[in-house]
Amino acid sequence: MRIREVHVTPVAFRDPPLLNATGVHEPWALRTVVEVVTDEGLTGLGETYGDLSHLDRVRAAARELTGVSVHAHHALYARVAASVGADVVTDQHGLTGAGSNQKTVDAVFSPFEVACLDIRGKAAGLRVADLLGGPVRDAVPYSAYLFYKWAGHPDAKEDRFGAALDPDGIVAQARLFIEEYGFASIKLKGGVFAPDEEAEAVRALHDAFPGLPLRIDPNAAWTPATSIRIGNALGDVLEYLEDPAPGIGGMAEVAARVPMRLATNMCVVTHDHLPPAIAQRAIGVLLLDHHYWGGLLRSAQVAALCGTFGLELSMHSNSHLGISLAAMTHLAAATPNLNHACDTHTPWQDGQDVVAPGALRFTGGAVPVPEGPGLGVELDRDALAVMHEQYRTCTVRRRDDTAYMRSFDPDFQAKRAHW
Ligand SMILES: O=C([O-])C(=O)C[C@H](O)[C@@H](O)C(=O)[O-]
């Protein structure tokens, strides 16, 4: 079964004013939907980032894939690598990679690989989780992914989540998420306010939801010294501390002096980062992400490596749509050594999606593995057209830590602490 054509469609959906260490989420989140169509008329779906340089690379790769078998994983990878201008190399363990361009190639390859697995599942009447070795859990637990947040942009309609700018606001947001989705663990995106204020919010969550596993992720905005201080102050409360300080060296310094494991989706994001991170004992938990680890099969290889080296596993997310949620759920369901609830931005989509409703739902904070063959989700073409039109016409597409944030609150930058 060979690839006959590939459609690449950039889309935009409303993203609320969530705050993180680099600024505020755009009013629009950008994604790219990939449809791979075979000579037998089967279509597979993939989803990836929507920024322009990545989109250009995905489009260039798409043009090179006609005629490749959907079963030819390595040939597909080689074609994508060539389109990015990288040579495929095989290391002493037989693992293929793309040398110094590997991170770029892996990210471009991912949506095509997911789409081919979707097709292979549809052709065989099997779920993607079955193709990955079979699910070891029927439903995948996700965490309540909390953000400090403005109430809403003055130009946008008010959203139902309201503002969260202090511990009370964060606890109220958690309550909403838990009531609606049943989440049984909580992650707070930090790096926005002073570390001690954020630690106070974590304490408030601990008091409000005793027993629920908690994490905070300041996206490497803290120095190692601050990370060590906050890590020790929250030693009795955190399940893990995510990316407190920058770099493998910084993380290793912190890891040696705090009681909990450190997790990352920032300092270990490609194969080359694993040996130094393991040698320096910089991390205890890897946040897997098939969007940049090169799709589902390559992520499963990384998961196995983590098992070998005693690293625990969780899963990372950026703003995403249902195709990615389905892919993440199949991967997590078929990963025996996944130890922690996965991240997802799904609640922040607030119902906007390119997949038809019904196949993906949260129950008790978990998403049951979709039942249909392949990914088990269908494209909603009307929604795709609307979101593509939004992409074509939306104007503010870039994070701007000054102008856009000042449009919410002229004093915001002055209020930001320096750590
Ligand atoms: O560290 C993380 O979890 C992320 O990088 C996920 C997202 O990019 C998060 O920071 C966000 O959406 O602002």
The ligand as an ORCA input file, in Angstrom:
! r2SCAN-3c Opt
* xyz -2 1
  O       7.269     22.521     29.549
  C       6.154     22.301     29.037
  O       5.338     21.573     29.548
  C       5.900     22.942     27.771
  O       6.816     23.411     27.177
  C       4.524     22.940     27.258
  C       4.037     24.216     26.717
  O       4.819     24.839     25.767
  C       3.749     25.180     27.817
  O       4.912     25.720     28.342
  C       2.801     26.212     27.325
  O       1.850     25.810     26.641
  O       2.965     27.356     27.644
*
